[in-house]
Amino acid sequence: MRSTRLWRALPAAAMASLLVPSAALAQERSLESVAGELDVTWILVATVLVFFMQAGFAFLEIGFSRAKNAGMGIAKILMNFSIASVVWWAVGFAVAFGGAGWLAGDTGFMFQFGRDVAGENADGAQAAFFIFQFMFCAVSLAIVWGSTLERIKFAAYIPFAVVFAGLIYPLIAHWGFGGGLFAEIGGGVQDFAGSSVVHLTGATAAFAALLLLGPRRGKYGPDGKPRAIPGHSMPLFGLGVLILWLGWFGFNGGSTLGTAGNSFAEVIAVTNLGAAGGVIGASILISLLHRKLDVGMCGNGAIAGLVGITAPSGYVEFWAAPIIGLVAGFVVVAGVLAIEKRLDDPVGALSAHGLAGIWGTLACGIFTSPRLAEGIGVGEGGLVYTGSFEQLGVQAAGVSLTFLTVFTLSMLTFALIKATIGLRVDDEVEEAGLDITEHGMYGYPEQFIPAPELVGYAPAAGSAAPGAPTTSTQEVPA
Amino acid sequence: MKMVIAYIRHEAFEPIRNELLGLGFPSLSITEVKGSGRQKGITEHYRGAEITNYLRPKVKIECVVEAKDVPTIVDTILRHARSGNIGDGKVFVMPVEEAYRIRTGESGEATLQAHPESANAPA
């Protein structure tokens, strides 16, 4: 339902009211206009949920960082989100949704009320669409940085956030959600909420960054074997995972762009089943391999299950969801173990968002129910229903196009950043931690600054000489 | 005066403190330390990658007593800290030249422990 034609059709009632733009308050509220307002209300509730995913990414990444790099995660999330907000408003939204050419949109820069955007006058309904879609851009951007933790320069975030929110993500979003290229491949690539468009895009940019950035110091021993660099807080990581899981109900559920037929409830139920499958799958595999249920892998499994079910969430029946999640859980554990041999990805984003995103997109080609595909109007039923590999081929084309495009553009951008301002901090900075070097204060000051130095009492005037021994035996609490 | 220094398992500390308190030796300090001995390291896993800890956490007890009390202290530590496995720890005894109580300024063996014998002894 994320294609342009449907988004145009859905808030139809609200769109009708556009014809009398300035009289919004005075106009009569017909049943039709209220239905449109209900759609917008749900879109905004979902927007809030997807925004909350920023907190999820922040805690997940901070939990997986060492304590000396705990504070910078907050600055990073806030700065990236804010830059992307402005760039998306000025450029990104127009590229993604302004017009229906196959390559990119070309109208609606500096989006504002009354101005043409995507051939329509902008009103509240379109503002809702604008802010909802931005949250997806922000999620995709947040995914990029998890893999680069603990060694990337803060200055590198800024130019990349501009390019990513202004060009890279909007381009893919136009192809996948805005009626561009992906609608023209076969009967259309099925990606309900963005396994490819959002998650594979973010992970692919992370992959490009990682190739230029190299591993953290000490990640690989003299024998070349990967060593564990444990994050400082599993509880914070777990809180991040649970917040992401919550936000995902808005991410997938909101992608119905309305409340018509209550299909958003089905999508949310399917999403939860997918996440559950992911936790179970990852837990089974890591337990079999290492005889211990690793907490981090358990959480990565939840993320992988959610990423995996993101593309199929509007296209598959309930029974398929736990299967898709389960496979995503296997994929993320196998992926982390394999990728770690060569690339230092502290949070496993390449596996959880990249590999699981590819799996989720392909899963549509296998499990899509013909009735749901027909309802949404994109593509056909999957392999298990039709016995045909056609939709699977279409999905694979979507995945390949996403990966190649994002990888090329991201590689260029990061190479340019590396050649100018530099991508990686100096060894001494990495050793000391990014908190104190780049931000001037530790995330947990009392852990690094001895308590006697933090007290800071000056001696009272005239009390410099030691007093006579006291006879009191009263104990003073320390 | 002697200082008894013992490196023990965390769980052995509470029974030792309890018995020493009963015997009249409430004055001691502990530090949480990391060290290695014959136990060597153990290998742990984090998200599929290995990490070997060669240094294991222990509790270090420091306790200054009169020379004649050393056998009592050492005996208490040996009885409670011994599990029979590698990693039980070690005890060291070393001489101490002088001791001062900061609150009153007094010095010598009177400052050491609270049991009646030494507490009433002249400084």
Interface residues (C-beta under 8 A of the other chain):
Chain A: K225 P226 R227 A228 I229 P230 I286 L289 H290 K292 D294 G296 M297 N300 V333 V336 L337 E340 G348 P469 T470 T471 S472 T473
Chain B: E44 H45 Y46 R47 G48 A49 E50 I51 R103 T104 G105
